[in-house]
Amino acid sequence: MDAWHRSSTRRDLFRLAATAAASAALPGVAHAARPESYTSGEIVENGHHFFGSISRGLAEGLEQANKKWGRPNAYILGQEAGGAFIGGVCYGEGEMFTRNAGRRRVFWQGPSLGLDAGADGDRTMMLVYNLPEIDAIYRRYAGVNGSAYLIGGLGFTALNNEEVVVMPVRSGLGARLGVALSYLKFTQNSTWNPF
């Protein structure tokens, strides 16, 4: 084997090793994969650990959502706070989990407008349906939000952006009553701007 051929083979091996090392070291490489879906049992179990003893209400809401949109392929666990008097705002943060595309820190904020008054602080689980890839969460999702509880409660809302549906499940403390048009904007970094 001549010197040029040995050098070429070493270069190819070095390139292959460098590519493999870069793929393993970069967490963003997995973001192109479509997340795999979760079963209802997995979501209810994770919700039970997150919320505590409200898994029956979660199971019933999840059953209805799964009939409409299939199985979620991501979910977010976090907390949020909000308030409204006709116009309102909410802010939240959490972590998005996927089965095969990794985890991602997410922040959300958004305005609301409607017949809505009160303030609340919530533990929030958001089920995400039809997410094509992990970075697709960073958009605005619009819908109608309804709340009715004093001291505590469990609420479901459905927000969408084209084919992707985000269903926040909130277990909160506070006093809130009303119905409002709202949207949530998901971002990679925290911001005070709800728009």
DOBA-280770 format. One record per residue: residue in one letter; residue number from 0; z, x, y of N, C-alpha, C, O in turn. Coordinates in nm, 3 decimals. Atoms other than C-alpha are relative to their C-alpha. Layout:
<nodes>
[node "A" NUM [Z X Y] [Z X Y] [Z X Y] [Z X Y]]
...
</nodes>
This chain:
<nodes>
[node "M" 0 [0.000 0.086 -0.117] [0.000 0.000 0.000] [0.000 0.090 0.123] [0.085 0.179 0.135]]
[node "D" 1 [0.009 -0.087 -0.117] [-0.103 0.155 0.333] [0.103 -0.039 0.106] [0.166 -0.145 0.096]]
[node "A" 2 [-0.103 0.019 -0.102] [0.120 0.183 0.642] [-0.024 -0.127 0.081] [0.072 -0.197 0.115]]
[node "W" 3 [0.030 0.120 -0.081] [-0.062 -0.094 0.835] [0.040 -0.127 -0.076] [0.099 -0.218 -0.017]]
[node "H" 4 [-0.030 0.118 0.080] [-0.023 -0.346 0.550] [0.151 -0.019 -0.014] [0.200 -0.132 -0.005]]
[node "R" 5 [-0.146 0.011 0.009] [0.351 -0.265 0.506] [0.059 -0.049 0.132] [0.150 -0.131 0.134]]
[node "S" 6 [-0.048 0.041 -0.131] [0.403 -0.303 0.881] [-0.028 -0.148 0.025] [0.056 -0.219 0.080]]
[node "S" 7 [0.038 0.140 -0.018] [0.218 -0.637 0.883] [0.091 -0.091 -0.083] [0.132 -0.197 -0.035]]
[node "T" 8 [-0.086 0.080 0.086] [0.425 -0.768 0.591] [0.141 -0.007 0.057] [0.203 -0.113 0.055]]
[node "R" 9 [-0.133 0.000 -0.062] [0.751 -0.664 0.760] [0.003 -0.092 0.122] [0.099 -0.166 0.144]]
[node "R" 10 [0.009 0.086 -0.118] [0.637 -0.835 1.081] [0.003 -0.148 -0.040] [0.072 -0.228 0.024]]
[node "D" 11 [0.003 0.139 0.046] [0.563 -1.159 0.891] [0.137 -0.043 -0.051] [0.182 -0.154 -0.022]]
[node "L" 12 [-0.134 0.033 0.049] [0.900 -1.146 0.715] [0.099 -0.014 0.116] [0.184 -0.103 0.116]]
[node "F" 13 [-0.088 0.008 -0.116] [1.076 -1.079 1.046] [-0.022 -0.131 0.075] [0.073 -0.198 0.114]]
[node "R" 14 [0.032 0.125 -0.067] [0.894 -1.373 1.209] [0.056 -0.121 -0.076] [0.111 -0.212 -0.014]]
[node "L" 15 [-0.051 0.109 0.083] [0.987 -1.604 0.919] [0.153 -0.008 0.010] [0.209 -0.117 0.024]]
[node "A" 16 [-0.146 -0.002 -0.010] [1.353 -1.495 0.931] [0.046 -0.046 0.138] [0.143 -0.121 0.149]]
[node "A" 17 [-0.037 0.039 -0.136] [1.368 -1.536 1.311] [-0.018 -0.150 0.019] [0.065 -0.215 0.083]]
[node "T" 18 [0.024 0.144 -0.011] [1.218 -1.886 1.288] [0.107 -0.078 -0.072] [0.157 -0.178 -0.020]]
[node "A" 19 [-0.105 0.069 0.077] [1.467 -1.990 1.018] [0.133 0.008 0.072] [0.207 -0.091 0.076]]
[node "A" 20 [-0.127 -0.017 -0.072] [1.760 -1.849 1.218] [0.003 -0.088 0.124] [0.106 -0.150 0.154]]
[node "A" 21 [0.005 0.083 -0.121] [1.647 -2.027 1.536] [0.015 -0.147 -0.035] [0.083 -0.221 0.037]]
[node "S" 22 [-0.011 0.140 0.040] [1.611 -2.358 1.352] [0.143 -0.037 -0.036] [0.190 -0.146 -0.004]]
[node "A" 23 [-0.138 0.028 0.039] [1.961 -2.331 1.211] [0.094 0.003 0.120] [0.192 -0.070 0.124]]
[node "A" 24 [-0.090 -0.018 -0.114] [2.114 -2.225 1.543] [-0.016 -0.107 0.106] [0.077 -0.131 0.183]]
[node "L" 25 [0.024 0.097 -0.107] [1.959 -2.494 1.764] [0.032 -0.141 -0.048] [-0.039 -0.193 -0.135]]
[node "P" 26 [-0.035 0.134 0.045] [2.130 -2.833 1.726] [-0.102 -0.104 0.043] [-0.109 -0.210 -0.018]]
[node "G" 27 [0.098 0.096 -0.049] [1.851 -3.007 1.920] [-0.120 -0.018 -0.091] [-0.199 -0.110 -0.069]]
[node "V" 28 [0.117 0.008 0.086] [1.597 -2.949 1.643] [0.000 -0.131 -0.079] [-0.106 -0.186 -0.106]]
[node "A" 29 [-0.008 0.121 0.081] [1.722 -3.251 1.445] [-0.027 -0.126 0.079] [-0.039 -0.233 0.020]]
[node "H" 30 [0.012 0.121 -0.080] [1.672 -3.491 1.739] [-0.129 -0.076 -0.022] [-0.136 -0.193 0.013]]
[node "A" 31 [0.127 0.068 0.019] [1.314 -3.574 1.641] [0.003 -0.095 -0.119] [-0.083 -0.182 -0.128]]
[node "A" 32 [-0.007 0.085 0.118] [1.419 -3.739 1.314] [0.050 -0.139 0.037] [0.139 -0.154 0.121]]
[node "R" 33 [-0.048 0.137 -0.020] [1.457 -4.116 1.308] [0.131 -0.014 -0.077] [0.135 0.015 -0.197]]
[node "P" 34 [-0.127 0.015 0.070] [1.823 -4.189 1.228] [-0.009 -0.101 -0.114] [-0.076 -0.204 -0.101]]
[node "E" 35 [-0.007 0.093 0.114] [1.887 -4.354 0.889] [0.101 -0.109 0.032] [0.191 -0.089 0.113]]
[node "S" 36 [-0.088 0.113 -0.030] [2.062 -4.691 0.886] [0.132 0.007 -0.076] [0.144 0.077 -0.177]]
[node "Y" 37 [-0.132 0.011 0.060] [2.425 -4.770 0.802] [0.012 -0.136 -0.067] [-0.050 -0.233 -0.023]]
[node "T" 38 [-0.026 0.128 0.063] [2.543 -5.043 0.566] [0.107 -0.075 0.080] [0.179 -0.016 0.160]]
[node "S" 39 [-0.102 0.080 -0.066] [2.761 -5.329 0.689] [0.139 0.049 -0.035] [0.227 0.054 0.051]]
[node "G" 40 [-0.131 -0.049 0.044] [3.052 -5.196 0.484] [0.042 0.126 0.073] [0.159 0.141 0.109]]
[node "E" 41 [-0.032 -0.125 -0.071] [3.032 -4.854 0.650] [0.039 -0.029 0.145] [0.134 0.029 0.197]]
[node "I" 42 [-0.030 0.034 -0.139] [3.027 -5.007 0.999] [0.136 -0.070 0.010] [0.215 -0.037 0.099]]
[node "V" 43 [-0.128 0.071 -0.004] [3.318 -5.242 0.924] [0.115 0.097 -0.026] [0.218 0.089 0.040]]
[node "E" 44 [-0.106 -0.098 0.028] [3.522 -4.955 0.776] [0.025 0.090 0.121] [0.140 0.113 0.158]]
[node "N" 45 [-0.017 -0.082 -0.120] [3.457 -4.733 1.080] [0.061 -0.081 0.114] [0.144 -0.029 0.189]]
[node "G" 46 [-0.058 0.087 -0.102] [3.535 -5.026 1.310] [0.147 -0.027 -0.025] [0.226 -0.032 0.069]]
[node "H" 47 [-0.141 0.023 0.034] [3.860 -5.094 1.125] [0.084 0.122 0.038] [0.193 0.107 0.094]]
[node "H" 48 [-0.074 -0.121 -0.039] [3.968 -4.731 1.173] [0.009 0.012 0.152] [0.110 0.058 0.205]]
[node "F" 49 [0.007 -0.016 -0.145] [3.865 -4.743 1.541] [0.083 -0.106 0.072] [0.161 -0.073 0.162]]
[node "F" 50 [-0.066 0.110 -0.070] [3.997 -5.087 1.644] [0.136 -0.036 -0.058] [0.224 -0.083 0.014]]
[node "G" 51 [-0.122 0.044 0.065] [4.273 -5.146 1.393] [-0.026 -0.120 -0.088] [-0.113 -0.114 -0.175]]
[node "S" 52 [0.002 0.112 0.094] [4.318 -5.486 1.230] [-0.099 -0.111 0.032] [-0.082 -0.222 -0.016]]
[node "I" 53 [0.093 0.108 -0.037] [4.025 -5.679 1.377] [-0.127 0.001 -0.083] [-0.229 -0.054 -0.040]]
[node "S" 54 [0.122 -0.019 0.076] [3.779 -5.597 1.102] [-0.064 -0.132 -0.045] [-0.185 -0.135 -0.068]]
[node "R" 55 [0.060 0.128 0.039] [3.732 -5.965 1.005] [-0.097 -0.050 0.107] [-0.209 -0.090 0.076]]
[node "G" 56 [0.088 0.041 -0.109] [3.590 -6.055 1.347] [-0.121 0.091 0.012] [-0.232 0.045 0.040]]
[node "L" 57 [0.111 -0.095 -0.004] [3.379 -5.740 1.341] [-0.099 -0.029 -0.112] [-0.220 -0.026 -0.090]]
[node "A" 58 [0.087 0.028 0.114] [3.243 -5.824 0.996] [-0.085 -0.124 0.025] [-0.204 -0.124 -0.007]]
[node "E" 59 [0.074 0.123 -0.028] [3.143 -6.175 1.106] [-0.108 0.023 0.105] [-0.221 -0.024 0.090]]
[node "G" 60 [0.100 -0.031 -0.102] [2.970 -6.049 1.421] [-0.111 0.089 -0.052] [-0.227 0.070 -0.018]]
[node "L" 61 [0.099 -0.091 0.058] [2.796 -5.773 1.229] [-0.096 -0.073 -0.093] [-0.215 -0.043 -0.095]]
[node "E" 62 [0.085 0.077 0.090] [2.667 -6.018 0.971] [-0.108 -0.076 0.078] [-0.224 -0.079 0.038]]
[node "Q" 63 [0.097 0.073 -0.083] [2.502 -6.227 1.244] [-0.103 0.096 0.061] [-0.222 0.066 0.063]]
[node "A" 64 [0.091 -0.098 -0.060] [2.354 -5.918 1.413] [-0.097 0.056 -0.102] [-0.215 0.073 -0.073]]
[node "N" 65 [0.087 -0.055 0.103] [2.218 -5.780 1.086] [-0.108 -0.099 -0.042] [-0.219 -0.059 -0.077]]
[node "K" 66 [0.101 0.100 0.030] [2.040 -6.109 1.018] [-0.113 0.004 0.104] [-0.229 -0.020 0.072]]
[node "K" 67 [0.097 0.002 -0.110] [1.867 -6.077 1.354] [-0.078 0.130 0.013] [-0.199 0.127 0.036]]
[node "W" 68 [0.065 -0.127 -0.030] [1.792 -5.703 1.383] [-0.005 0.100 -0.116] [-0.055 0.210 -0.098]]
[node "G" 69 [-0.004 -0.095 0.111] [1.841 -5.544 1.040] [0.129 0.079 0.004] [0.231 0.031 0.055]]
[node "R" 70 [-0.121 -0.083 0.003] [2.088 -5.260 0.987] [-0.003 0.102 0.113] [-0.109 0.155 0.146]]
[node "P" 71 [-0.003 -0.099 -0.109] [2.204 -5.031 1.271] [-0.026 0.140 -0.055] [0.017 0.174 -0.165]]
[node "N" 72 [0.023 -0.138 0.044] [2.084 -4.672 1.252] [0.077 0.100 0.087] [0.056 0.221 0.076]]
[node "A" 73 [-0.091 -0.085 -0.077] [2.340 -4.537 1.501] [0.114 -0.088 0.050] [0.100 -0.210 0.059]]
[node "Y" 74 [-0.107 0.074 -0.066] [2.672 -4.637 1.649] [0.075 0.095 0.093] [0.075 0.217 0.073]]
[node "I" 75 [-0.074 -0.076 -0.102] [2.883 -4.525 1.945] [0.144 -0.047 -0.003] [0.171 -0.168 -0.006]]
[node "L" 76 [-0.141 0.031 -0.014] [3.263 -4.509 1.957] [0.048 0.058 0.132] [0.025 0.176 0.159]]
[node "G" 77 [-0.046 -0.051 -0.130] [3.423 -4.481 2.300] [0.092 -0.098 0.069] [0.148 -0.188 0.007]]
[node "Q" 78 [-0.082 0.088 -0.081] [3.611 -4.647 2.579] [-0.069 -0.023 0.133] [-0.147 0.059 0.179]]
[node "E" 79 [0.058 0.031 -0.130] [3.516 -4.816 2.903] [0.099 -0.080 0.082] [0.195 -0.137 0.030]]
[node "A" 80 [-0.081 0.078 -0.094] [3.670 -4.977 3.208] [-0.095 -0.066 0.098] [-0.198 -0.010 0.134]]
[node "G" 81 [0.086 0.070 -0.094] [3.526 -5.232 3.442] [0.077 -0.106 0.076] [0.190 -0.140 0.043]]
[node "G" 82 [-0.057 0.107 -0.079] [3.595 -5.495 3.698] [-0.110 -0.075 0.072] [-0.219 -0.022 0.094]]
[node "A" 83 [0.102 0.080 -0.068] [3.412 -5.773 3.875] [0.064 -0.109 0.084] [0.170 -0.162 0.050]]
[node "F" 84 [-0.023 0.121 -0.076] [3.434 -6.033 4.144] [-0.137 -0.038 0.052] [-0.178 0.011 0.158]]
[node "I" 85 [0.140 0.035 -0.017] [3.087 -6.190 4.143] [-0.087 0.119 -0.038] [-0.160 0.112 -0.138]]
[node "G" 86 [0.067 -0.123 0.040] [2.938 -5.840 4.140] [0.101 0.091 -0.067] [0.219 0.090 -0.031]]
[node "G" 87 [-0.094 -0.086 0.070] [3.089 -5.586 3.907] [-0.063 0.132 -0.042] [-0.181 0.157 -0.016]]
[node "V" 88 [0.046 -0.131 0.047] [3.060 -5.242 3.755] [0.085 0.040 -0.119] [0.201 0.000 -0.131]]
[node "C" 89 [-0.079 -0.055 0.111] [3.166 -5.068 3.435] [-0.044 0.144 -0.024] [-0.158 0.183 0.005]]
[node "Y" 90 [0.024 -0.140 0.032] [3.191 -4.705 3.326] [0.059 0.027 -0.138] [0.165 -0.025 -0.172]]
[node "G" 91 [-0.053 -0.033 0.132] [3.233 -4.565 2.977] [-0.049 0.134 -0.049] [-0.142 0.193 0.006]]
[node "E" 92 [0.041 -0.124 0.064] [3.207 -4.261 2.758] [0.037 -0.005 -0.146] [0.131 -0.074 -0.186]]
[node "G" 93 [-0.026 -0.001 0.142] [3.195 -4.192 2.388] [-0.090 0.097 -0.073] [-0.153 0.185 -0.013]]
[node "E" 94 [0.082 -0.086 0.084] [3.017 -4.026 2.101] [-0.087 -0.086 -0.089] [-0.039 -0.180 -0.152]]
[node "M" 95 [0.092 0.072 0.086] [2.707 -4.152 1.922] [-0.013 0.073 -0.132] [-0.031 0.195 -0.137]]
[node "F" 96 [0.009 -0.054 0.135] [2.696 -4.102 1.546] [-0.128 -0.048 -0.066] [-0.164 -0.165 -0.055]]
[node "T" 97 [0.113 0.037 0.085] [2.387 -4.098 1.326] [0.021 0.065 -0.136] [0.094 0.164 -0.148]]
[node "R" 98 [-0.017 -0.051 0.135] [2.363 -4.038 0.955] [-0.071 0.134 -0.020] [-0.017 0.224 -0.085]]
[node "N" 99 [0.079 -0.120 0.030] [2.092 -3.770 0.959] [-0.048 0.076 0.123] [-0.115 0.178 0.109]]
[node "A" 100 [0.052 -0.067 -0.120] [2.023 -3.675 1.323] [0.113 0.054 0.088] [0.089 0.089 0.203]]
[node "G" 101 [-0.110 -0.062 -0.072] [2.366 -3.551 1.431] [0.076 -0.096 0.090] [0.057 -0.217 0.086]]
[node "R" 102 [-0.083 0.073 -0.095] [2.612 -3.661 1.697] [-0.044 0.036 0.140] [-0.104 0.141 0.163]]
[node "R" 103 [0.038 -0.025 -0.139] [2.562 -3.688 2.070] [0.104 -0.062 0.091] [0.142 -0.177 0.072]]
[node "R" 104 [-0.092 0.052 -0.102] [2.806 -3.728 2.361] [-0.081 -0.088 0.094] [-0.188 -0.047 0.138]]
[node "V" 105 [0.072 0.091 -0.090] [2.703 -4.025 2.576] [0.096 -0.056 0.104] [0.216 -0.071 0.080]]
[node "F" 106 [-0.071 0.067 -0.109] [2.815 -4.177 2.904] [-0.082 -0.123 0.036] [-0.204 -0.122 0.023]]
[node "W" 107 [0.074 0.118 -0.044] [2.725 -4.523 3.029] [0.069 -0.059 0.122] [0.189 -0.046 0.142]]
[node "Q" 108 [-0.045 0.065 -0.122] [2.756 -4.710 3.353] [-0.099 -0.110 0.032] [-0.215 -0.104 -0.007]]
[node "G" 109 [0.092 0.105 -0.034] [2.611 -5.025 3.492] [0.060 -0.107 0.088] [0.181 -0.130 0.087]]
[node "P" 110 [-0.043 0.109 -0.087] [2.629 -5.306 3.744] [-0.014 -0.136 -0.071] [-0.082 -0.147 -0.173]]
[node "S" 111 [0.017 0.136 0.048] [2.661 -5.679 3.681] [0.002 -0.094 0.120] [0.059 -0.063 0.225]]
[node "L" 112 [0.004 0.100 -0.106] [2.596 -5.988 3.890] [0.005 -0.137 -0.065] [-0.077 -0.168 -0.152]]
[node "G" 113 [-0.012 0.134 0.057] [2.710 -6.342 3.809] [0.132 -0.063 0.031] [0.203 -0.021 0.122]]
[node "L" 114 [-0.128 0.068 -0.014] [3.004 -6.575 3.777] [0.100 0.072 -0.088] [0.125 0.032 -0.202]]
[node "D" 115 [-0.082 -0.090 0.080] [3.243 -6.307 3.661] [0.113 0.052 0.088] [0.088 0.097 0.200]]
[node "A" 116 [-0.113 -0.051 -0.077] [3.592 -6.208 3.776] [0.104 0.057 -0.095] [0.126 0.004 -0.204]]
[node "G" 117 [-0.107 -0.059 0.078] [3.867 -5.984 3.645] [-0.020 0.149 -0.018] [-0.111 0.208 0.039]]
[node "A" 118 [0.007 -0.143 0.029] [3.928 -5.634 3.520] [0.044 0.020 -0.144] [0.126 -0.054 -0.197]]
[node "D" 119 [-0.035 -0.027 0.139] [3.950 -5.485 3.173] [-0.020 0.147 -0.034] [-0.096 0.218 0.031]]
[node "G" 120 [0.017 -0.131 0.059] [3.983 -5.166 2.977] [-0.023 -0.022 -0.148] [0.055 -0.092 -0.212]]
[node "D" 121 [0.040 0.033 0.136] [3.816 -5.163 2.639] [-0.019 0.122 -0.088] [-0.062 0.228 -0.042]]
[node "R" 122 [0.050 -0.090 0.104] [3.781 -4.967 2.321] [-0.132 -0.062 -0.041] [-0.139 -0.182 -0.068]]
[node "T" 123 [0.134 0.054 0.020] [3.412 -5.004 2.256] [-0.069 0.068 -0.117] [-0.072 0.191 -0.128]]
[node "M" 124 [0.088 -0.047 0.106] [3.198 -4.972 1.946] [-0.136 -0.062 0.029] [-0.148 -0.184 0.038]]
[node "M" 125 [0.134 0.051 -0.026] [2.826 -5.003 2.015] [-0.087 0.026 -0.121] [-0.101 0.140 -0.165]]
[node "L" 126 [0.092 -0.013 0.111] [2.590 -5.071 1.729] [-0.140 0.012 0.057] [-0.178 -0.064 0.146]]
[node "V" 127 [0.133 -0.027 -0.052] [2.239 -4.937 1.788] [-0.102 -0.029 -0.110] [-0.095 0.027 -0.219]]
[node "Y" 128 [0.103 0.041 0.096] [1.941 -5.097 1.612] [-0.137 0.052 0.044] [-0.169 0.052 0.163]]
[node "N" 129 [0.139 -0.042 -0.022] [1.586 -4.959 1.582] [-0.015 0.121 0.090] [-0.115 0.133 0.161]]
[node "L" 130 [0.009 -0.121 -0.081] [1.659 -4.627 1.754] [-0.104 0.093 -0.062] [-0.084 0.140 -0.174]]
[node "P" 131 [0.107 -0.081 0.061] [1.335 -4.426 1.701] [0.037 0.147 -0.015] [-0.007 0.211 -0.110]]
[node "E" 132 [-0.050 -0.137 0.008] [1.501 -4.088 1.771] [0.121 0.010 0.091] [0.141 -0.075 0.178]]
[node "I" 133 [-0.134 -0.005 -0.061] [1.835 -3.971 1.904] [-0.004 0.000 0.153] [0.084 -0.059 0.216]]
[node "D" 134 [0.007 -0.004 -0.146] [1.726 -3.902 2.265] [-0.046 -0.132 0.062] [-0.038 -0.148 0.184]]
[node "A" 135 [0.045 0.130 -0.053] [1.588 -4.258 2.298] [0.116 -0.084 0.050] [0.093 -0.187 0.114]]
[node "I" 136 [-0.115 0.076 -0.051] [1.943 -4.379 2.373] [0.010 0.011 0.152] [0.067 -0.077 0.216]]
[node "Y" 137 [-0.016 -0.024 -0.144] [1.914 -4.238 2.727] [-0.099 -0.083 0.080] [-0.199 -0.032 0.131]]
[node "R" 138 [0.080 0.095 -0.077] [1.763 -4.547 2.894] [0.093 -0.107 0.056] [0.215 -0.099 0.043]]
[node "R" 139 [-0.074 0.117 -0.046] [1.870 -4.872 3.058] [-0.021 -0.113 -0.101] [-0.132 -0.132 -0.152]]
[node "Y" 140 [0.003 0.112 0.093] [1.953 -5.171 2.835] [0.056 -0.121 0.073] [0.169 -0.118 0.121]]
[node "A" 141 [-0.038 0.118 -0.078] [1.968 -5.517 2.993] [0.035 -0.117 -0.090] [-0.010 -0.126 -0.204]]
[node "G" 142 [-0.036 0.119 0.074] [2.122 -5.845 2.884] [0.095 -0.087 0.078] [0.119 -0.062 0.197]]
[node "V" 143 [-0.098 0.091 -0.059] [2.369 -6.124 2.956] [0.133 0.031 -0.065] [0.145 0.035 -0.187]]
[node "N" 144 [-0.133 -0.036 0.048] [2.735 -6.034 2.927] [0.095 -0.116 0.024] [0.101 -0.168 0.135]]
[node "G" 145 [-0.098 0.107 -0.014] [3.000 -6.297 2.863] [0.137 0.049 -0.040] [0.150 0.120 -0.140]]
[node "S" 146 [-0.137 -0.041 0.031] [3.377 -6.242 2.868] [0.094 -0.117 0.021] [0.080 -0.193 0.117]]
[node "A" 147 [-0.104 0.102 -0.017] [3.670 -6.474 2.816] [0.124 0.045 -0.077] [0.137 0.015 -0.196]]
[node "Y" 148 [-0.126 -0.033 0.063] [4.010 -6.326 2.742] [0.107 0.032 0.102] [0.079 0.075 0.214]]
[node "L" 149 [-0.119 -0.033 -0.078] [4.357 -6.284 2.881] [0.088 0.084 -0.092] [0.121 0.041 -0.202]]
[node "I" 150 [-0.077 -0.100 0.075] [4.559 -5.985 2.756] [-0.089 0.074 -0.099] [-0.106 0.195 -0.084]]
[node "G" 151 [0.082 -0.072 0.098] [4.330 -5.904 2.461] [-0.108 -0.090 -0.056] [-0.100 -0.212 -0.045]]
[node "G" 152 [0.108 0.077 0.059] [4.014 -6.011 2.287] [-0.104 0.089 -0.063] [-0.099 0.212 -0.050]]
[node "L" 153 [0.112 -0.070 0.063] [3.703 -5.914 2.095] [-0.126 -0.067 0.049] [-0.141 -0.188 0.036]]
[node "G" 154 [0.122 0.057 -0.053] [3.362 -5.960 2.254] [-0.123 0.073 -0.047] [-0.121 0.195 -0.065]]
[node "F" 155 [0.128 -0.054 0.041] [3.002 -5.907 2.146] [-0.103 -0.029 0.108] [-0.102 -0.136 0.169]]
[node "T" 156 [0.109 0.016 -0.095] [2.701 -5.857 2.373] [-0.123 0.065 -0.061] [-0.109 0.161 -0.137]]
[node "A" 157 [0.122 -0.065 0.046] [2.337 -5.775 2.297] [-0.083 0.041 0.121] [-0.114 -0.042 0.206]]
[node "L" 158 [0.082 -0.055 -0.107] [2.138 -5.552 2.532] [-0.123 0.063 -0.063] [-0.114 0.119 -0.173]]
[node "N" 159 [0.117 -0.063 0.062] [1.784 -5.434 2.474] [-0.090 0.068 0.101] [-0.086 0.040 0.221]]
[node "N" 160 [0.106 -0.070 -0.072] [1.508 -5.206 2.595] [-0.113 0.012 -0.100] [-0.108 0.094 -0.191]]
[node "E" 161 [0.111 0.010 0.095] [1.181 -5.286 2.419] [0.055 -0.031 -0.138] [0.125 -0.132 -0.154]]
[node "E" 162 [-0.042 0.031 0.136] [1.250 -5.266 2.043] [0.143 0.044 -0.030] [0.199 0.001 -0.131]]
[node "V" 163 [-0.134 -0.051 0.026] [1.587 -5.086 2.069] [0.104 -0.100 0.052] [0.097 -0.144 0.166]]
[node "V" 164 [-0.107 0.094 -0.036] [1.895 -5.313 2.071] [0.132 0.075 -0.009] [0.160 0.143 -0.108]]
[node "V" 165 [-0.135 -0.054 -0.001] [2.245 -5.198 2.167] [0.096 -0.119 0.007] [0.086 -0.203 0.097]]
[node "M" 166 [-0.094 0.110 0.004] [2.527 -5.434 2.073] [0.142 0.053 0.019] [0.205 0.098 -0.077]]
[node "P" 167 [-0.139 -0.041 -0.021] [2.860 -5.345 2.238] [0.097 -0.101 -0.061] [0.082 -0.222 -0.044]]
[node "V" 168 [-0.110 0.079 0.053] [3.165 -5.473 2.052] [0.123 0.053 0.070] [0.159 0.170 0.054]]
[node "R" 169 [-0.111 -0.046 -0.083] [3.465 -5.460 2.283] [0.130 -0.066 -0.043] [0.135 -0.187 -0.066]]
[node "S" 170 [-0.136 0.051 0.022] [3.833 -5.497 2.209] [0.081 0.047 0.119] [0.111 0.165 0.133]]
[node "G" 171 [-0.054 -0.043 -0.128] [4.003 -5.502 2.543] [0.135 -0.055 0.036] [0.189 -0.146 -0.027]]
[node "L" 172 [-0.121 0.045 -0.064] [4.313 -5.541 2.747] [-0.033 -0.031 0.145] [-0.106 0.043 0.210]]
[node "G" 173 [0.025 0.038 -0.137] [4.309 -5.719 3.078] [-0.023 -0.149 0.009] [0.010 -0.223 -0.083]]
[node "A" 174 [0.032 0.140 -0.021] [4.199 -6.053 3.218] [-0.141 -0.007 0.053] [-0.171 0.050 0.158]]
[node "R" 175 [0.140 0.006 -0.041] [3.831 -6.135 3.241] [-0.057 -0.135 -0.041] [-0.033 -0.181 -0.152]]
[node "L" 176 [0.064 0.127 0.030] [3.635 -6.460 3.259] [-0.132 -0.005 0.075] [-0.137 0.019 0.195]]
[node "G" 177 [0.127 0.017 -0.069] [3.271 -6.513 3.330] [-0.121 0.034 -0.083] [-0.111 0.078 -0.198]]
[node "V" 178 [0.130 -0.033 0.058] [2.905 -6.468 3.253] [-0.079 0.070 0.108] [-0.080 0.026 0.223]]
[node "A" 179 [0.073 -0.077 -0.100] [2.686 -6.212 3.426] [-0.122 0.065 -0.061] [-0.123 0.100 -0.179]]
[node "L" 180 [0.114 -0.084 0.038] [2.347 -6.045 3.409] [0.042 0.143 0.024] [0.100 0.175 0.128]]
[node "S" 181 [-0.043 -0.138 -0.017] [2.402 -5.677 3.355] [-0.094 0.093 -0.075] [-0.176 0.050 -0.157]]
[node "Y" 182 [0.064 -0.100 0.083] [2.257 -5.356 3.226] [0.091 0.121 -0.009] [0.176 0.144 0.077]]
[node "L" 183 [-0.069 -0.126 0.017] [2.397 -5.033 3.093] [-0.102 0.112 0.002] [-0.207 0.103 -0.061]]
[node "K" 184 [0.086 -0.119 -0.006] [2.242 -4.698 3.174] [0.072 0.110 -0.075] [0.183 0.149 -0.037]]
[node "F" 185 [-0.059 -0.109 0.078] [2.312 -4.428 2.915] [-0.050 0.134 0.054] [-0.169 0.151 0.079]]
[node "T" 186 [0.035 -0.131 -0.053] [2.320 -4.069 3.039] [0.067 0.109 -0.083] [0.161 0.084 -0.159]]
[node "Q" 187 [-0.058 -0.116 0.069] [2.394 -3.722 2.904] [0.123 0.053 0.072] [0.208 0.118 0.011]]
[node "N" 188 [-0.111 -0.050 -0.081] [2.638 -3.647 3.187] [0.066 -0.116 0.074] [0.003 -0.218 0.101]]
[node "S" 189 [-0.075 0.101 -0.072] [2.906 -3.848 3.364] [-0.052 -0.011 0.145] [-0.082 0.090 0.208]]
[node "T" 190 [0.041 0.023 -0.139] [2.804 -4.005 3.698] [0.070 -0.125 0.052] [0.101 -0.216 -0.025]]
[node "W" 191 [-0.059 0.118 -0.062] [2.958 -4.251 3.942] [-0.105 -0.100 0.043] [-0.071 -0.213 0.078]]
[node "N" 192 [0.107 0.088 -0.042] [2.619 -4.401 4.025] [-0.033 -0.100 -0.111] [-0.087 -0.059 -0.214]]
[node "P" 193 [0.026 0.096 0.107] [2.591 -4.726 3.823] [-0.146 -0.042 -0.009] [-0.186 -0.109 -0.105]]
[node "F" 194 [0.140 0.042 -0.001] [2.224 -4.771 3.913] [-0.090 0.106 -0.058] [-0.211 0.088 -0.064]]
</nodes>
